[in-house]
Structures are given as structure tokens and as C-alpha cells.
Amino acid sequence: MRAQMIYWAAIVLAIAGGLSPVHALTQEELVAKIQAAGYSQVSEIKSTAEGTTAKAVKEGKPVTLVVDSSGQIKEQKTEEGASR
């Protein structure tokens, strides 16, 4: 019984490890996460007050992304896009 509990605890920890905050990701892991979300040409990765920002391309259009501390990827609104 104890061995089974340890086994399940290890599984839960392994799953939780996949949900680690973005600041714990390496740059390579962050790029892979962004690419898995459908973006390409990831560049200019910077840490900011909002989270981690990056430039990328989606559907042939350049975008600026913000990855927050929970790992959510959001397209940042641009001045041009905000005025439309």
C-alpha cells in the first residue's frame, strides 16, 4: 500500500512539474512552448513586468507575445491594432 502511495505521489509531482511557471522554463523550453501554440520565428525574448515578451510569426503575420507567470501565451495589443 505504501509503495502504491509513493507511486501515485510521483505521478502527481511529474504532472505538476509540467505546469511549472514560465520563469522556471529555459529559453529553449519557452520557444518550444510558443512554437507548440502555432507560432514560428520566435525571437527577441525579454523579461518584463508583464511577463516574458517575444516576437513571433503566426499565419504569416508578425506578432508580439506575452507569456505570463502561469504560462499563458497572449498576443500583445499593438498601437496600430488598438486604434482599429
MMTF fields as JSON, N, C-alpha, C and O atoms, coordinates in Angstrom:
{
  "mmtfVersion": "1.0.0",
  "mmtfProducer": "UNKNOWN",
  "numBonds": 335,
  "numAtoms": 336,
  "numGroups": 84,
  "numChains": 1,
  "numModels": 1,
  "chainsPerModel": [1],
  "groupsPerChain": [84],
  "chainIdList": ["A"],
  "bondAtomList": [4, 2, 8, 6, 12, 10, 16, 14, 20, 18, 24, 22, 28, 26, 32, 30, 36, 34, 40, 38, 44, 42, 48, 46, 52, 50, 56, 54, 60, 58, 64, 62, 68, 66, 72, 70, 76, 74, 80, 78, 84, 82, 88, 86, 92, 90, 96, 94, 100, 98, 104, 102, 108, 106, 112, 110, 116, 114, 120, 118, 124, 122, 128, 126, 132, 130, 136, 134, 140, 138, 144, 142, 148, 146, 152, 150, 156, 154, 160, 158, 164, 162, 168, 166, 172, 170, 176, 174, 180, 178, 184, 182, 188, 186, 192, 190, 196, 194, 200, 198, 204, 202, 208, 206, 212, 210, 216, 214, 220, 218, 224, 222, 228, 226, 232, 230, 236, 234, 240, 238, 244, 242, 248, 246, 252, 250, 256, 254, 260, 258, 264, 262, 268, 266, 272, 270, 276, 274, 280, 278, 284, 282, 288, 286, 292, 290, 296, 294, 300, 298, 304, 302, 308, 306, 312, 310, 316, 314, 320, 318, 324, 322, 328, 326, 332, 330],
  "bondOrderList": [1, 1, 1, 1, 1, 1, 1, 1, 1, 1, 1, 1, 1, 1, 1, 1, 1, 1, 1, 1, 1, 1, 1, 1, 1, 1, 1, 1, 1, 1, 1, 1, 1, 1, 1, 1, 1, 1, 1, 1, 1, 1, 1, 1, 1, 1, 1, 1, 1, 1, 1, 1, 1, 1, 1, 1, 1, 1, 1, 1, 1, 1, 1, 1, 1, 1, 1, 1, 1, 1, 1, 1, 1, 1, 1, 1, 1, 1, 1, 1, 1, 1, 1],
  "groupList": [{"groupName": "MET", "atomNameList": ["N", "CA", "C", "O"], "elementList": ["N", "C", "C", "O"], "formalChargeList": [0, 0, 0, 0], "bondAtomList": [1, 0, 2, 1, 3, 2], "bondOrderList": [1, 1, 2], "singleLetterCode": "M", "chemCompType": "L-PEPTIDE LINKING"}, {"groupName": "ARG", "atomNameList": ["N", "CA", "C", "O"], "elementList": ["N", "C", "C", "O"], "formalChargeList": [0, 0, 0, 0], "bondAtomList": [1, 0, 2, 1, 3, 2], "bondOrderList": [1, 1, 2], "singleLetterCode": "R", "chemCompType": "L-PEPTIDE LINKING"}, {"groupName": "ALA", "atomNameList": ["N", "CA", "C", "O"], "elementList": ["N", "C", "C", "O"], "formalChargeList": [0, 0, 0, 0], "bondAtomList": [1, 0, 2, 1, 3, 2], "bondOrderList": [1, 1, 2], "singleLetterCode": "A", "chemCompType": "L-PEPTIDE LINKING"}, {"groupName": "GLN", "atomNameList": ["N", "CA", "C", "O"], "elementList": ["N", "C", "C", "O"], "formalChargeList": [0, 0, 0, 0], "bondAtomList": [1, 0, 2, 1, 3, 2], "bondOrderList": [1, 1, 2], "singleLetterCode": "Q", "chemCompType": "L-PEPTIDE LINKING"}, {"groupName": "ILE", "atomNameList": ["N", "CA", "C", "O"], "elementList": ["N", "C", "C", "O"], "formalChargeList": [0, 0, 0, 0], "bondAtomList": [1, 0, 2, 1, 3, 2], "bondOrderList": [1, 1, 2], "singleLetterCode": "I", "chemCompType": "L-PEPTIDE LINKING"}, {"groupName": "TYR", "atomNameList": ["N", "CA", "C", "O"], "elementList": ["N", "C", "C", "O"], "formalChargeList": [0, 0, 0, 0], "bondAtomList": [1, 0, 2, 1, 3, 2], "bondOrderList": [1, 1, 2], "singleLetterCode": "Y", "chemCompType": "L-PEPTIDE LINKING"}, {"groupName": "TRP", "atomNameList": ["N", "CA", "C", "O"], "elementList": ["N", "C", "C", "O"], "formalChargeList": [0, 0, 0, 0], "bondAtomList": [1, 0, 2, 1, 3, 2], "bondOrderList": [1, 1, 2], "singleLetterCode": "W", "chemCompType": "L-PEPTIDE LINKING"}, {"groupName": "VAL", "atomNameList": ["N", "CA", "C", "O"], "elementList": ["N", "C", "C", "O"], "formalChargeList": [0, 0, 0, 0], "bondAtomList": [1, 0, 2, 1, 3, 2], "bondOrderList": [1, 1, 2], "singleLetterCode": "V", "chemCompType": "L-PEPTIDE LINKING"}, {"groupName": "LEU", "atomNameList": ["N", "CA", "C", "O"], "elementList": ["N", "C", "C", "O"], "formalChargeList": [0, 0, 0, 0], "bondAtomList": [1, 0, 2, 1, 3, 2], "bondOrderList": [1, 1, 2], "singleLetterCode": "L", "chemCompType": "L-PEPTIDE LINKING"}, {"groupName": "GLY", "atomNameList": ["N", "CA", "C", "O"], "elementList": ["N", "C", "C", "O"], "formalChargeList": [0, 0, 0, 0], "bondAtomList": [1, 0, 2, 1, 3, 2], "bondOrderList": [1, 1, 2], "singleLetterCode": "G", "chemCompType": "PEPTIDE LINKING"}, {"groupName": "SER", "atomNameList": ["N", "CA", "C", "O"], "elementList": ["N", "C", "C", "O"], "formalChargeList": [0, 0, 0, 0], "bondAtomList": [1, 0, 2, 1, 3, 2], "bondOrderList": [1, 1, 2], "singleLetterCode": "S", "chemCompType": "L-PEPTIDE LINKING"}, {"groupName": "PRO", "atomNameList": ["N", "CA", "C", "O"], "elementList": ["N", "C", "C", "O"], "formalChargeList": [0, 0, 0, 0], "bondAtomList": [1, 0, 2, 1, 3, 2], "bondOrderList": [1, 1, 2], "singleLetterCode": "P", "chemCompType": "L-PEPTIDE LINKING"}, {"groupName": "HIS", "atomNameList": ["N", "CA", "C", "O"], "elementList": ["N", "C", "C", "O"], "formalChargeList": [0, 0, 0, 0], "bondAtomList": [1, 0, 2, 1, 3, 2], "bondOrderList": [1, 1, 2], "singleLetterCode": "H", "chemCompType": "L-PEPTIDE LINKING"}, {"groupName": "THR", "atomNameList": ["N", "CA", "C", "O"], "elementList": ["N", "C", "C", "O"], "formalChargeList": [0, 0, 0, 0], "bondAtomList": [1, 0, 2, 1, 3, 2], "bondOrderList": [1, 1, 2], "singleLetterCode": "T", "chemCompType": "L-PEPTIDE LINKING"}, {"groupName": "GLU", "atomNameList": ["N", "CA", "C", "O"], "elementList": ["N", "C", "C", "O"], "formalChargeList": [0, 0, 0, 0], "bondAtomList": [1, 0, 2, 1, 3, 2], "bondOrderList": [1, 1, 2], "singleLetterCode": "E", "chemCompType": "L-PEPTIDE LINKING"}, {"groupName": "LYS", "atomNameList": ["N", "CA", "C", "O"], "elementList": ["N", "C", "C", "O"], "formalChargeList": [0, 0, 0, 0], "bondAtomList": [1, 0, 2, 1, 3, 2], "bondOrderList": [1, 1, 2], "singleLetterCode": "K", "chemCompType": "L-PEPTIDE LINKING"}, {"groupName": "ASP", "atomNameList": ["N", "CA", "C", "O"], "elementList": ["N", "C", "C", "O"], "formalChargeList": [0, 0, 0, 0], "bondAtomList": [1, 0, 2, 1, 3, 2], "bondOrderList": [1, 1, 2], "singleLetterCode": "D", "chemCompType": "L-PEPTIDE LINKING"}],
  "groupTypeList": [0, 1, 2, 3, 0, 4, 5, 6, 2, 2, 4, 7, 8, 2, 4, 2, 9, 9, 8, 10, 11, 7, 12, 2, 8, 13, 3, 14, 14, 8, 7, 2, 15, 4, 3, 2, 2, 9, 5, 10, 3, 7, 10, 14, 4, 15, 10, 13, 2, 14, 9, 13, 13, 2, 15, 2, 7, 15, 14, 9, 15, 11, 7, 13, 8, 7, 7, 16, 10, 10, 9, 3, 4, 15, 14, 3, 15, 13, 14, 14, 9, 2, 10, 1],
  "groupIdList": [1, 2, 3, 4, 5, 6, 7, 8, 9, 10, 11, 12, 13, 14, 15, 16, 17, 18, 19, 20, 21, 22, 23, 24, 25, 26, 27, 28, 29, 30, 31, 32, 33, 34, 35, 36, 37, 38, 39, 40, 41, 42, 43, 44, 45, 46, 47, 48, 49, 50, 51, 52, 53, 54, 55, 56, 57, 58, 59, 60, 61, 62, 63, 64, 65, 66, 67, 68, 69, 70, 71, 72, 73, 74, 75, 76, 77, 78, 79, 80, 81, 82, 83, 84],
  "secStructList": [7, 2, 2, 2, 2, 2, 2, 2, 2, 2, 2, 2, 2, 2, 2, 2, 2, 6, 6, 7, 7, 4, 4, 4, 1, 7, 2, 2, 2, 2, 2, 2, 2, 2, 2, 2, 6, 6, 7, 3, 3, 3, 3, 3, 3, 3, 3, 7, 1, 1, 1, 3, 3, 3, 3, 3, 3, 3, 6, 6, 3, 3, 3, 3, 3, 3, 3, 7, 6, 6, 7, 7, 3, 3, 3, 7, 7, 7, 2, 2, 2, 2, 6, 7],
  "xCoordList": [0.835, 0.0, 0.877, 0.621, 1.899, 2.781, 3.503, 3.65, 3.947, 4.63, 3.678, 4.09, 2.42, 1.434, 1.214, 1.069, 1.19, 1.014, 2.211, 2.043, 3.411, 4.611, 4.568, 4.928, 4.127, 4.0, 3.058, 3.398, 1.883, 0.911, 1.419, 1.161, 2.125, 2.697, 3.719, 3.786, 4.508, 5.493, 4.802, 5.263, 3.698, 2.936, 2.383, 2.486, 1.8, 1.229, 2.318, 2.104, 3.475, 4.57, 5.071, 5.407, 5.123, 5.568, 4.599, 5.019, 3.308, 2.295, 2.384, 2.353, 2.492, 2.581, 3.83, 3.817, 4.897, 6.123, 5.901, 6.567, 4.981, 4.656, 3.892, 3.763, 3.389, 2.618, 3.415, 2.849, 4.735, 5.574, 5.444, 5.151, 5.659, 5.539, 6.574, 7.613, 6.285, 7.137, 8.55, 9.505, 8.705, 10.039, 10.943, 12.159, 10.385, 11.186, 11.597, 12.388, 11.08, 11.404, 12.729, 13.056, 13.481, 14.663, 14.187, 13.024, 15.076, 14.695, 14.283, 13.336, 14.972, 14.634, 13.248, 12.49, 12.912, 11.582, 10.496, 9.41, 10.791, 9.829, 9.569, 8.419, 10.627, 10.477, 9.647, 8.762, 9.928, 9.175, 7.698, 6.83, 7.409, 6.022, 5.312, 4.162, 5.986, 5.406, 5.182, 4.138, 6.153, 6.01, 4.881, 4.165, 4.719, 3.631, 2.265, 1.265, 2.232, 0.972, 0.707, -0.265, 1.565, 1.312, 2.1, 1.816, 3.074, 3.886, 5.224, 5.692, 5.836, 7.158, 8.059, 7.623, 9.313, 10.29, 10.322, 10.291, 10.382, 10.391, 11.737, 12.8, 11.666, 12.891, 12.647, 11.535, 13.693, 13.643, 12.922, 12.009, 13.329, 12.726, 13.293, 14.507, 12.38, 12.785, 11.872, 10.683, 12.442, 11.66, 11.197, 12.0, 9.891, 9.329, 8.428, 8.247, 7.872, 6.953, 5.682, 5.076, 5.283, 4.08, 4.303, 3.363, 5.53, 5.89, 7.05, 7.872, 7.129, 8.167, 7.567, 6.529, 8.209, 7.722, 8.596, 9.766, 8.008, 8.743, 8.087, 6.886, 8.867, 8.354, 8.206, 8.999, 7.191, 6.971, 6.13, 5.729, 5.868, 5.032, 3.945, 4.217, 2.698, 1.583, 0.761, 0.36, 0.519, -0.244, 0.348, -0.381, 1.685, 2.381, 2.447, 3.008, 1.884, 1.864, 2.727, 2.666, 3.539, 4.344, 3.455, 2.514, 3.766, 3.026, 4.002, 5.125, 3.566, 4.304, 3.519, 2.313, 4.214, 3.566, 3.984, 5.081, 3.099, 3.416, 3.084, 1.97, 4.053, 3.827, 3.847, 4.88, 2.682, 2.591, 3.169, 3.608, 3.165, 3.788, 3.111, 3.706, 1.866, 1.193, 1.422, 0.947, 2.152, 2.456, 1.47, 1.582, 0.498, -0.48, 0.199, 0.906, -0.017, 0.539, -0.559, -1.632, -0.278, -1.264, -0.588, 0.569, -1.324, -0.815, -1.002, -2.088, 0.07, 0.03, -0.617, -0.316, -1.492, -2.126, -1.093, -0.288, -1.121, -0.223, -0.99, -2.221, -0.272, -0.91, -1.765, -2.88, -1.235, -1.965, -3.247, -4.304, -3.162, -4.335, -5.354, -6.55, -4.901, -5.8, -6.647, -7.732, -6.151, -6.889, -7.949, -8.719, -8.0, -8.99, -10.289, -11.223],
  "yCoordList": [-1.193, 0.0, 1.251, 2.188, 1.27, 2.433, 2.659, 3.798, 1.581, 1.701, 2.288, 3.082, 1.897, 2.417, 3.919, 4.68, 4.339, 5.76, 6.562, 7.659, 6.025, 6.705, 6.812, 7.845, 5.743, 5.729, 6.846, 7.603, 6.954, 7.977, 9.379, 10.325, 9.517, 10.822, 11.239, 12.411, 10.289, 10.578, 10.991, 11.904, 10.329, 10.677, 12.099, 12.887, 12.422, 13.758, 14.825, 15.87, 14.568, 15.532, 15.696, 16.805, 14.606, 14.68, 15.512, 16.323, 15.315, 16.09, 17.563, 18.448, 17.818, 19.195, 19.878, 21.084, 19.128, 19.691, 20.248, 21.206, 19.673, 20.165, 21.476, 22.144, 21.852, 23.086, 24.162, 25.081, 24.041, 24.985, 26.391, 26.544, 27.4, 28.768, 29.074, 28.419, 30.065, 30.384, 30.775, 30.485, 31.424, 31.842, 30.651, 30.817, 29.457, 28.265, 27.6, 26.657, 28.069, 27.482, 28.029, 29.196, 27.181, 27.674, 28.392, 28.275, 29.123, 29.823, 28.81, 29.054, 27.688, 26.658, 26.078, 25.836, 25.854, 25.334, 26.351, 25.987, 27.625, 28.683, 28.764, 28.876, 28.707, 28.736, 27.528, 27.667, 26.355, 25.151, 25.302, 24.877, 25.904, 26.113, 27.07, 26.836, 28.133, 29.107, 28.453, 28.652, 27.68, 27.001, 25.98, 25.812, 25.303, 24.324, 25.002, 24.367, 26.298, 27.062, 27.602, 28.329, 27.253, 27.635, 28.827, 29.327, 29.285, 30.424, 29.934, 28.853, 30.743, 30.413, 31.634, 32.704, 31.469, 32.559, 33.325, 34.556, 32.614, 33.229, 33.936, 33.347, 35.213, 35.988, 37.069, 37.225, 37.803, 38.946, 38.619, 39.337, 37.556, 37.143, 38.017, 38.108, 38.661, 39.57, 39.385, 39.101, 39.548, 39.52, 40.942, 41.875, 41.103, 42.427, 42.328, 41.249, 43.449, 43.467, 42.664, 42.097, 42.619, 41.885, 40.371, 39.592, 39.979, 38.569, 38.504, 39.419, 37.451, 37.326, 37.702, 37.168, 38.612, 39.005, 38.376, 38.071, 38.187, 37.642, 38.103, 38.371, 38.192, 38.449, 37.083, 36.175, 36.941, 35.684, 35.957, 37.093, 34.906, 35.0, 33.941, 32.794, 34.339, 33.389, 33.713, 34.856, 32.689, 32.839, 33.93, 34.691, 33.996, 34.944, 36.363, 37.234, 36.622, 37.978, 38.063, 37.181, 39.131, 39.301, 39.67, 40.453, 39.1, 39.388, 39.552, 39.049, 40.255, 40.34, 39.545, 39.73, 38.66, 37.791, 38.153, 38.663, 37.886, 37.978, 36.618, 36.116, 36.034, 34.78, 35.136, 35.534, 34.988, 35.404, 34.334, 33.276, 34.619, 33.725, 32.364, 31.414, 32.259, 30.956, 30.189, 29.062, 30.794, 30.123, 30.399, 29.818, 31.281, 31.647, 32.496, 33.453, 32.146, 32.902, 33.798, 33.325, 35.096, 36.052, 36.968, 37.35, 37.32, 38.301, 39.678, 40.03, 40.448, 41.799, 42.725, 42.662, 43.568, 44.56, 45.592, 46.045, 45.955, 46.995, 48.297, 48.307, 49.379, 50.696, 50.706, 51.228, 50.126, 50.085, 49.285, 49.71, 48.116, 47.26, 47.863, 47.606, 48.667, 49.247, 50.369, 50.668, 50.987, 52.112, 51.679, 52.511, 50.416, 49.928, 49.597, 49.176],
  "zCoordList": [0.0, 0.0, 0.0, -0.756, 0.837, 0.911, -0.428, -0.872, -1.058, -2.351, -3.397, -4.242, -3.334, -4.283, -4.057, -5.014, -2.793, -2.491, -2.996, -3.53, -2.832, -3.322, -4.844, -5.409, -5.503, -6.958, -7.416, -8.326, -6.798, -7.205, -6.868, -7.612, -5.77, -5.423, -6.484, -6.854, -6.969, -8.016, -9.304, -9.989, -9.642, -10.855, -10.74, -11.681, -9.591, -9.385, -9.49, -10.103, -8.899, -8.975, -10.404, -10.82, -11.155, -12.55, -13.376, -14.201, -13.158, -13.885, -13.48, -14.335, -12.199, -11.714, -12.254, -12.498, -12.44, -13.0, -14.387, -14.778, -15.141, -16.472, -16.433, -17.459, -15.281, -15.138, -14.424, -13.832, -14.484, -13.765, -14.351, -15.536, -13.537, -14.026, -15.097, -15.174, -15.917, -17.056, -16.627, -17.347, -15.475, -15.054, -14.779, -14.694, -14.639, -14.4, -15.709, -15.692, -16.84, -18.129, -18.648, -18.434, -19.327, -20.021, -21.284, -21.668, -21.916, -23.149, -24.212, -24.959, -24.291, -25.273, -25.011, -25.951, -23.74, -23.385, -23.703, -24.155, -23.467, -23.761, -25.262, -25.687, -26.066, -27.525, -27.976, -28.82, -27.421, -27.785, -27.432, -28.195, -26.282, -25.857, -26.82, -27.193, -27.215, -28.142, -29.508, -30.129, -29.969, -31.258, -31.223, -32.211, -30.102, -29.96, -30.026, -30.359, -29.707, -29.769, -31.176, -31.383, -32.148, -33.53, -34.048, -35.137, -33.295, -33.71, -34.253, -33.897, -35.122, -35.659, -35.557, -35.133, -35.946, -35.967, -34.645, -34.642, -33.539, -32.206, -31.989, -32.185, -31.581, -31.364, -30.316, -29.813, -30.001, -29.082, -27.768, -27.36, -27.127, -25.857, -24.744, -24.56, -24.002, -22.919, -21.72, -21.865, -20.541, -19.311, -19.011, -19.008, -18.758, -18.463, -17.236, -16.674, -16.833, -15.701, -16.0, -15.091, -17.272, -17.678, -17.699, -17.54, -17.892, -18.062, -19.03, -19.074, -19.795, -20.801, -22.151, -22.538, -22.863, -24.176, -25.243, -25.012, -26.414, -27.549, -28.831, -28.864, -29.873, -31.217, -31.881, -31.629, -32.726, -33.44, -34.673, -34.927, -35.436, -36.63, -36.518, -36.163, -36.827, -36.874, -38.111, -38.329, -38.913, -40.153, -41.043, -41.68, -41.077, -41.926, -41.407, -42.073, -40.225, -39.68, -38.424, -37.568, -38.31, -37.095, -35.904, -36.034, -34.758, -33.529, -32.373, -32.416, -31.351, -30.103, -29.076, -28.918, -28.382, -27.399, -25.992, -25.766, -25.049, -23.633, -23.029, -23.18, -22.349, -21.631, -20.155, -19.616, -19.497, -18.092, -17.159, -17.61, -15.874, -14.896, -14.794, -14.285, -15.274, -15.256, -16.552, -16.695, -17.507, -18.76, -19.875, -20.955, -19.635, -20.666, -21.736, -21.42, -22.999, -24.116, -24.674, -25.05, -24.723, -25.245, -26.24, -26.067, -27.292, -28.242, -27.638, -27.177, -27.647, -27.085, -28.103, -29.295, -27.633, -28.496, -28.914, -28.1, -30.173, -30.669, -30.762, -30.741, -30.864, -31.024, -32.284, -32.284, -33.354, -34.628, -34.477, -34.944, -33.822, -33.645, -32.696, -32.834, -31.726, -30.742, -31.344, -30.845, -32.412, -32.98, -33.979, -34.459, -34.293, -35.276, -34.637, -35.319]
}
